[in-house]
Amino acid sequence: MNKKWFVILVSACLFFLAACGNSAMQSTSNSDDKADASGSSSETIKIGALLPSSGVYASLGKNLSQGMELYFDEINWEVEGKKIEIINEDSEADPQVSLRKARKMIDQDQVDILTGTVSTAVAYAIRDEVDSKKIPFLVSHAGGNDLTRSQRSDYIWRSSFSSWQIGHSMGEWAYKNVGHKIYVTAADYAFGKEVSAAFKEAYTAAGGEIVGEVYPPLGNNDYSSYLTTIGGAEADAVYAFFAGSDAVRFVQQYEQYGLKEKMPLIGSGWLVSEDLRESQGNAPEGILASTFWDYNINTDENKAFTAAFEKKYGARPTLEALEGYDAARIIAEAAASLGGDVSDPDQVVEAFSNVTFASPRGEFKFDKDTHHVIQDMYITKTQLVNGKTENEVIETIEQVQDPGK
């Protein structure tokens, strides 16, 4: 009888130990799965790219993606032994759609770092989501001022530009080099208004006079009534902000109405961007513009970038391609400084803040207070060279720093 109870007792002990072992193994497995999901022990660095692949901004999203892929090609898609993976989602340039897709990338795909967007409205829409969930968000294009001002977040850093940088950089220079009376025109939406306001701020502070303003609707086809109004003004020049198809039509019609000889046209680099000038014919000749990158910046870094891009894609890079290229480098260098471990978002954004390098655009670094890029701005003049227009850099305005709040 005692022998029988002894066997039962031993069997029970063995069963209990086996159960504990299975539980411990299951717990370890769950911990490993969680670690992999969070990225802390994963062999992959997951980057969520929220960029438009359809709609009006699809070409900008494509160019940004190409620039990122070019840089990651150069480092074999690897940092400190960790593989780089990009998870792409189409923002559709729609704030609500983008918020849903950002949540999917954060919660389901569990990306380590988020980048994009083209539309400022989209960036504003996902701002609270990335801030509350502490997801490092490197803004590679959207330029609305408030993103690094009133809506600044510890987890949002911008490597592209601000509306203020684009407009303000031309203001004082235009007063000294173009004339003392200027008429202002821009597409009637938030970014156009912000760029124009920054130009007026700098131009009037230098002593210039704004003699008139007009804001045609975004996506306008016929500028004739606006050009008639502009043509009746007594101005030394016209400052304009238009982009995309608006820039093509405005620049062409400005010349057709005979205004170019009467009042030189100045503005932002998007008036004469690399992907538009062929469509504009010779109309851009003589335009003065401010930009933070141009194909013809004469540095070793820019020559290497443009040559590599042309070899891979068979076309000249655009400003957006440069933005993607630099964004990829910032992410890679930040990750490398952390030994490839991007599991701690606070360490990632701190690493962002310390990234500096010689970019194709010039010296690159961040303002640690505003989280916004400090960069050179360039004044270009569009010239006719062998029957085609080319932008020539005629002056550099060094290290332009957004004032923040």
HELIX and SHEET records of a PDB file:
HELIX    1   1 ASN A    2  SER A   38  1                                  37    
HELIX    2   2 ALA A   58  GLU A   74  1                                  17    
HELIX    3   3 PRO A   95  ARG A  103  1                                   9    
HELIX    4   4 LYS A  104  GLN A  108  3                                   5    
HELIX    5   5 THR A  120  SER A  132  1                                  13    
HELIX    6   6 ASN A  145  THR A  148  5                                   4    
HELIX    7   7 SER A  163  ASN A  177  1                                  15    
HELIX    8   8 ALA A  190  ALA A  205  1                                  16    
HELIX    9   9 SER A  224  GLY A  231  1                                   8    
HELIX   10  10 GLY A  244  GLN A  256  1                                  13    
HELIX   11  11 LEU A  259  LYS A  262  1                                   4    
HELIX   12  12 GLY A  269  VAL A  272  5                                   4    
HELIX   13  13 ARG A  277  GLN A  280  1                                   4    
HELIX   14  14 ASP A  300  TYR A  313  1                                  14    
HELIX   15  15 LEU A  319  SER A  337  1                                  19    
HELIX   16  16 PRO A  345  SER A  353  1                                   9    
SHEET    1   A 6 GLU A  78  VAL A  79  0                                        
SHEET    2   A 6 LYS A  82  ASP A  90 -1                                        
SHEET    3   A 6 THR A  44  LEU A  51  1                                        
SHEET    4   A 6 ILE A 113  GLY A 116  1                                        
SHEET    5   A 6 PHE A 137  VAL A 139  1                                        
SHEET    6   A 6 ILE A 156  ARG A 158  1                                        
SHEET    1   B 8 GLU A 209  VAL A 214  0                                        
SHEET    2   B 8 LYS A 181  ALA A 186  1                                        
SHEET    3   B 8 ALA A 237  PHE A 241  1                                        
SHEET    4   B 8 LEU A 265  SER A 268  1                                        
SHEET    5   B 8 LEU A 288  THR A 291  1                                        
SHEET    6   B 8 HIS A 372  VAL A 385 -1                                        
SHEET    7   B 8 GLY A 362  ASP A 367 -1                                        
SHEET    8   B 8 PHE A 357  SER A 359 -1                                        
SHEET    1   C 7 GLU A 209  VAL A 214  0                                        
SHEET    2   C 7 LYS A 181  ALA A 186  1                                        
SHEET    3   C 7 ALA A 237  PHE A 241  1                                        
SHEET    4   C 7 LEU A 265  SER A 268  1                                        
SHEET    5   C 7 LEU A 288  THR A 291  1                                        
SHEET    6   C 7 HIS A 372  VAL A 385 -1                                        
SHEET    7   C 7 LYS A 388  VAL A 400 -1                                        
END                                                                             
